[in-house]
């Protein structure tokens, strides 16, 4: 049985830095190769999750020629083995540490010294 991976669109697969209603930024360098490796391993079922308009997301996936990697597109958090998202914190079981992590959290692209396109 394949493991489901939920992969976020903005900030993971593209060079997102701010939301624009009818525009999706260019694909992030290495994203196609990343998806191809996951897809070809035959270990994973890839699901794209996004809060964007589905039609716009589908058009973008087709334009970038990566639509066939994904079993579906959703805006729902479905059961998965792993969620890949630029705005996530990993809960380590300690609420006090999590409170601290929330306060200092920055998406990687806001931290300019760690951001590489």
RAJO-V85553 format. One record per backbone hydrogen bond with DSSP energy under -0.5 kcal/mol. NH is the residue of the N-H (numbers start at 1). CO is the residue of the C=O. If there is no record, write none. Layout:
nh & co
NH & CO
NH & CO
//
This chain:
nh & co
3 & 43
5 & 45
6 & 82
7 & 5
7 & 47
8 & 84
9 & 49
12 & 9
13 & 9
14 & 9
15 & 26
16 & 14
20 & 23
23 & 20
28 & 13
29 & 117
31 & 28
34 & 30
35 & 31
36 & 32
37 & 33
38 & 34
39 & 35
40 & 36
41 & 37
42 & 39
43 & 38
44 & 38
45 & 3
46 & 44
46 & 69
47 & 5
48 & 72
49 & 7
50 & 74
57 & 53
58 & 54
59 & 55
60 & 56
61 & 57
62 & 58
63 & 59
64 & 60
65 & 62
66 & 61
67 & 61
69 & 66
70 & 67
71 & 46
72 & 46
74 & 48
78 & 76
81 & 4
82 & 4
84 & 6
85 & 83
88 & 85
91 & 89
95 & 93
98 & 94
99 & 95
100 & 96
101 & 97
102 & 98
103 & 99
104 & 100
105 & 101
105 & 102
110 & 107
111 & 107
111 & 108
112 & 110
114 & 111
115 & 111
115 & 112
116 & 114
//
